[in-house]
């Protein structure tokens, strides 16, 4: 059974108003009235938490009103009645007391309590709306942060290749082929020292013949004359000035690609560079989050280029069947895309993804976030909003019922 006694603060308020001790019989009468009122309202409203709160609020209001009533009678009416010489003054005082009590009860029941309940209901409903709006803003911030990670990774990858192109431009000037071989070899060695990601540089003349090859991993070759005119690194570069080839692996572990830049002007030619993509992988690996989110890169054909799991990349899986990859290849989107995880050793789980295109390449950076990272806070916010809205509607309904409820006239107290 819920404790039906008034709170210590209210009892202390009553004792202060009456100027008496805790063992005064008037305080006991007020407590008995509080218990009866509490039980009556509890029986009317039920045992729900909101009903218990409402019953206690009504009992507290009535207890305070009765305390004020007793205080007025004890400090004003009763002394005046004792000093009066005739019984008429007592009757007038008692009549005034009953009228004041009746008016006070009418005001509290008809106006004060319904108004208080309506204010509480408005605050609860406003709190529910605020909770829901706050979650929507939080969700938008989470999606924006996820999108920002994808765009930042795409920009870093683009900057990596832009810096490579800039560095290759130092040796791709028109007169490079006419310089002595030792000078050309010195320029290539200096470039290898400046750009650790480049492991091999090769000079191809305008006919597609290899004239010089400088490598970190092998002996330099001068004037080999090997025919490389049929390689895409030569043919595509002659047409588009810059060529970035597909991903391949050296020793089944190191990711590489071929990058080539044409020499403008006479006598022309092409500089081909073999580039280690370890910096790109480091960029992707550094984007793992504590809530299970991670990033990866796919090329224009949906092939995996970079991922935190190197074994998965070595298998070169085709991810065009994944909804988030298909959406990324179709074009940019500001909305989150529903997809599923694809790790071969784990169960496929729902994810929400966003993507960003790498400028200058057909690559896409995709950031997956477990759908649970969005759903759990959303579900909690919805439960809180519905609970607050329900309490607000219950308070408003109770206020209307109290305002429309007929009031019985107060009967004089029996001696």
C-alpha atoms as one frame of an Amber mdcrd trajectory, in Angstrom:
protein
   0.000   0.000   0.000   1.394   3.409  -0.950   2.162   5.655   2.038  -0.856
   7.985   2.396   0.542  10.315   5.045   1.339  13.922   4.083   4.937  14.837
   3.505   7.067  16.276   6.277   7.343  19.616   4.492   3.538  20.053   4.414
   3.203  19.013   8.055   5.951  21.468   8.983   4.090  24.178   7.024   0.867
  23.418   8.933   2.650  23.460  12.295   4.242  26.812  11.454   0.913  28.302
  10.377  -0.846  27.124  13.542   2.119  27.930  15.787   1.896  24.578  17.548
   3.862  21.379  18.155   3.700  18.114  16.194   1.438  16.483  18.824  -1.368
  19.014  18.446  -4.736  17.362  17.828  -5.511  19.773  14.995  -2.554  18.441
  13.045  -3.880  14.925  13.610  -7.286  15.966  12.238  -5.630  17.467   9.176
  -3.636  14.279   8.629  -6.797  12.131   8.879  -8.507  14.381   6.346  -5.451
  14.068   4.059  -5.550  10.240   4.290  -9.300  10.123   3.516  -8.865  12.461
   0.554  -5.895  10.492  -0.745  -7.773   7.190  -0.578 -10.908   8.617  -2.206
  -8.989  10.001  -5.165  -6.861   6.881  -5.424 -10.055   4.787  -5.706 -11.412
   7.135  -8.393  -8.297   7.368 -10.516  -6.783   3.913 -10.087  -3.281   2.719
  -9.243  -1.349   3.916 -12.283   1.767   6.051 -11.543   0.175   9.135 -13.083
  -3.026   8.573 -11.054  -1.009   8.252  -7.831   0.756  11.528  -8.569  -2.566
  13.262  -9.314  -4.212  11.901  -6.123  -1.316  13.074  -4.012  -1.377  16.529
  -5.634  -5.112  16.922  -4.906  -4.604  15.786  -1.306  -1.710  18.199  -0.833
  -3.775  21.115  -2.138  -6.704  20.268   0.113  -4.383  19.835   3.119  -2.894
  23.299   2.542  -6.357  24.827   2.076  -7.612  23.216   5.284  -4.512  24.431
   7.121  -5.183  27.988   6.008  -8.800  27.591   6.998  -7.900  26.349  10.505
  -5.294  29.095  10.855  -7.853  31.799   9.981 -10.352  30.367  12.417  -7.800
  29.920  15.212  -6.202  33.334  14.862  -9.109  35.542  13.825 -12.568  34.065
  14.093 -12.198  32.111  17.328 -10.613  34.967  19.335 -13.288  37.330  18.104
 -16.011  34.892  19.123 -14.585  34.506  22.624 -14.406  38.248  23.119 -17.934
  38.806  21.908 -20.505  39.455  24.683 -23.442  37.950  22.855 -23.940  34.770
  20.831 -24.801  36.797  17.722 -21.147  37.648  17.099 -20.251  33.982  17.264
 -22.939  33.091  14.793 -21.805  35.843  12.424 -18.186  34.684  12.734 -19.135
  31.084  12.094 -21.216  32.105   9.071 -18.349  34.149   7.687 -16.012  31.241
   8.278 -18.262  28.808   6.452 -18.707  31.218   3.566 -14.940  31.813   3.308
 -14.252  28.080   3.416 -16.887  27.388   0.780 -15.507  30.102  -1.496 -11.950
  28.855  -1.008 -12.943  25.273  -1.810 -14.900  26.394  -4.849 -11.946  28.444
  -6.115  -9.465  25.625  -5.595 -11.637  22.928  -7.152 -13.053  24.954 -10.012
 -10.093  27.094 -11.027  -6.774  26.580  -9.231  -6.432  22.800  -9.506  -7.593
  22.518 -13.158  -5.323  25.432 -14.067  -2.372  23.742 -12.355  -3.103  20.472
 -14.160  -3.394  22.249 -17.520  -0.067  23.989 -16.972   1.538  20.655 -16.082
   0.018  19.017 -19.167   1.315  21.794 -21.399   4.793  21.448 -19.913   4.740
  17.663 -20.361   3.591  17.842 -23.985   6.166  20.546 -24.713   8.813  18.329
 -23.099   7.761  15.430 -25.345   8.089  17.607 -28.443  11.452  18.863 -27.217
  12.728  15.316 -26.654  11.723  14.270 -30.158  13.149  17.386 -31.807  16.363
  16.952 -29.860  16.714  13.406 -31.157  16.064  14.502 -34.735  18.809  17.103
 -34.381  21.133  14.517 -32.846  20.414  12.109 -35.706  21.138  14.840 -38.258
  24.423  15.634 -36.497  25.401  11.949 -36.489  24.658  11.672 -40.216  26.547
  14.902 -40.895  29.569  13.655 -38.946  29.477  10.356 -40.833  29.271  12.184
 -44.154  32.100  14.475 -43.074  34.343  11.472 -42.411  33.726  10.138 -45.907
  34.412  13.517 -47.514  37.545  14.073 -45.417  38.932  10.663 -46.399  38.142
  11.333 -50.072  39.935  14.668 -49.897  43.008  13.115 -48.258  43.186  10.452
 -50.952  42.760  13.088 -53.663  45.496  15.185 -52.036  47.779  12.149 -52.012
  47.392  11.638 -55.761  47.483  15.382 -56.429  50.824  15.594 -54.645  52.094
  12.623 -56.673  51.086  14.339 -59.908  52.767  17.542 -58.748  56.001  15.716
 -57.889  56.011  13.816 -61.189  55.661  17.159 -62.969  59.185  18.064 -61.835
  60.625  15.384 -64.129  57.960  15.508 -66.872  59.185  18.680 -68.525  59.573
  18.709 -72.354  63.400  18.673 -72.524  63.827  15.814 -70.050  64.568  13.292
 -72.828  67.377  15.448 -74.286  69.343  15.667 -71.022  72.304  13.324 -70.350
  71.339   9.977 -68.876  73.195  10.671 -65.625  71.246  13.879 -65.138  67.957
  12.067 -65.823  68.905   9.297 -63.429  69.824  11.861 -60.750  66.426  13.564
 -61.148  64.651  10.211 -60.733  66.690   9.287 -57.650  65.931  12.653 -56.084
  62.225  12.162 -56.760  62.305   8.726 -55.131  63.841  10.280 -52.020  61.222
  13.015 -51.888  58.218  10.708 -52.378  58.555   7.467 -50.402  55.356   6.056
 -51.912  56.992   5.791 -55.357  59.091   2.637 -55.733  59.943   2.731 -59.475
  60.270   5.390 -62.161  60.595   4.620 -65.861  61.176   6.957 -68.817  59.417
   5.917 -72.046  60.240   7.783 -75.244  57.691   9.007 -77.748  57.832   5.657
 -79.612  57.072   3.596 -76.531  60.647   2.405 -75.870  62.006   2.289 -72.347
  65.051   4.526 -71.959  65.614   4.540 -68.197  64.311   2.677 -65.149  65.221
   3.626 -61.546  63.905   1.440 -58.720  64.182   1.127 -54.948  63.867  -2.657
 -55.178  65.982  -3.552 -58.225  69.059  -2.537 -60.197  68.693   0.558 -62.373
  68.364  -0.118 -66.116  69.624   2.339 -68.746  68.697   2.202 -72.440  66.995
  -1.201 -72.423  64.799  -0.236 -75.401  61.997  -2.541 -74.189  58.826  -2.033
 -76.204  56.101  -0.739 -73.883  54.010   0.989 -76.499  51.082  -1.361 -75.965
  50.760  -0.803 -72.248  47.783   1.275 -71.023  50.188   3.395 -68.989  51.667
   4.626 -72.309  48.656   4.721 -74.635  46.217   6.265 -72.152  48.751   8.838
 -70.979  49.464   9.994 -74.517  45.725  10.654 -74.916  44.855  12.142 -71.507
  48.203  13.385 -70.096  47.609  11.572 -66.769  46.976   7.886 -66.172  46.094
   6.123 -62.915  45.856   2.363 -63.284  43.959  -0.318 -61.378  45.006  -1.788
 -58.069  47.391  -4.743 -58.030  49.377  -6.538 -55.344  53.085  -7.196 -55.077
  54.024 -10.363 -53.194  50.326 -10.884 -52.475  50.369  -8.290 -49.710  51.491
  -4.819 -50.832  48.888  -2.719 -52.729  50.219  -0.895 -55.776  49.020   0.949
 -58.830  50.667   2.452 -61.885  50.628   6.196 -62.422  51.976   7.884 -65.567
  52.418  11.475 -66.724  53.210  12.592 -70.272  56.028  15.006 -71.151  54.530
  17.938 -73.003  56.288  19.369 -76.034  59.155  17.947 -78.098  60.489  15.262
 -77.976  57.738  14.111 -75.608  57.629  10.790 -73.858  56.093   9.456 -70.661
  57.259   8.969 -67.073  55.715   5.896 -65.433  55.689   5.475 -61.653  54.822
   2.446 -59.550  53.071   3.747 -56.407  52.664   1.981 -53.076  49.132   2.586
 -51.701  50.005   1.978 -48.074  49.284   5.654 -47.199  45.765   5.244 -48.600
  45.207   2.173 -46.437  46.506   4.040 -43.393  43.933   6.753 -44.055  41.096
   4.209 -44.152  42.323   2.247 -41.141  42.440   5.423 -39.074  38.692   5.991
 -39.520  37.459   3.063 -37.393  35.062   4.203 -34.632  34.155   2.780 -31.235
  30.543   2.126 -32.265  31.503  -0.281 -35.042  31.630   2.138 -37.948  34.370
   1.823 -40.571  35.328   3.125 -44.004  36.439   1.450 -47.214  37.149   2.393
 -50.818  35.787   0.886 -54.038  36.740   1.660 -57.615  34.391   2.523 -60.463
  33.603  -1.175 -61.059  32.700  -1.870 -57.441  35.938  -3.687 -56.654  37.284
  -3.250 -53.130  40.401  -1.057 -53.101  41.030  -0.370 -49.418  39.584  -1.853
 -46.236  40.693  -2.397 -42.662  40.832  -6.152 -43.363  43.717  -6.732 -45.779
  42.636 -10.324 -46.433  39.325  -9.068 -47.721  41.029  -6.654 -50.114  43.389
  -9.348 -51.402  40.358 -11.317 -52.556  39.260  -8.359 -54.714  35.519  -8.985
 -54.103  32.876  -7.460 -56.361  30.638  -5.361 -54.118  28.189  -4.076 -56.693
  25.533  -6.289 -55.126  25.699  -4.341 -51.868  22.964  -1.654 -51.743  25.266
   1.002 -50.303  27.948   0.350 -52.951  25.403   0.421 -55.783  24.044   3.731
 -54.467  27.569   5.197 -54.224  28.375   4.178 -57.810  25.069   5.636 -59.025
  25.961   9.127 -57.839  26.267  11.403 -54.815  23.430  11.536 -52.283  22.904
  13.569 -49.118  20.721  10.898 -47.529  21.860   7.867 -45.597  21.565   4.620
 -47.554  20.346   1.413 -45.959  22.690  -1.492 -46.663  24.254  -4.539 -45.056
  27.712  -5.521 -43.916  29.763  -7.889 -46.081  32.582  -9.234 -43.913  32.977
 -12.930 -44.862  33.563 -14.086 -41.274  30.667 -12.195 -39.733  26.906 -12.251
 -40.022  25.479  -9.614 -42.344  23.946  -6.839 -40.254  21.995  -3.721 -41.297
  24.099  -0.610 -41.778  23.474   3.009 -42.705  26.031   4.306 -45.198  27.184
   7.514 -46.757  29.719   7.989 -49.543  31.961  10.575 -51.163  33.692  10.601
 -54.530  37.463  10.962 -54.698  38.134  13.984 -56.957  40.042  13.039 -60.104
  39.407   9.296 -59.702  36.484   6.937 -60.145  36.938   5.765 -56.554  34.276
   6.087 -53.860  34.868   6.300 -50.116  32.023   4.632 -48.213  31.499   4.882
 -44.449  29.237   2.226 -42.890  27.645   2.686 -39.474  25.641  -0.071 -37.733
  21.944   0.713 -37.914  21.732  -0.072 -34.194  23.849   3.030 -33.503  20.920
   5.084 -34.835  17.997   2.871 -33.790  18.723   2.487 -30.064  18.786   6.251
 -29.284  15.790   6.758 -31.569  13.793   4.096 -29.740  14.670   5.561 -26.344
  13.746   9.065 -27.469  10.429   7.814 -28.845   9.569   6.026 -25.580  10.359
   9.144 -23.554   8.361  11.373 -25.903   5.325   9.066 -25.852   5.487   8.772
 -22.042   5.642  12.532 -21.563   2.870  13.125 -24.087   0.700  10.479 -22.398
   1.175  12.057 -18.971   0.377  15.464 -20.441  -2.850  14.221 -22.033  -3.834
  12.466 -18.802  -3.270  15.674 -16.839  -5.308  17.671 -19.349  -8.155  15.138
 -19.221  -8.181  15.220 -15.428  -8.228  19.031 -15.471 -11.260  19.060 -17.775
 -13.070  16.488 -15.641 -12.457  18.533 -12.503 -13.553  21.754 -14.168 -16.818
  20.225 -15.447 -17.579  18.173 -12.329 -20.603  19.495 -10.375 -19.761  20.697
  -6.889 -21.947  19.896  -3.888 -22.545  22.788  -1.500 -20.501  22.551   1.656
 -22.467  21.466   4.706 -21.948  23.126   8.072 -19.741  21.213  10.417 -21.560
  19.253  13.099 -20.683  19.924  16.685
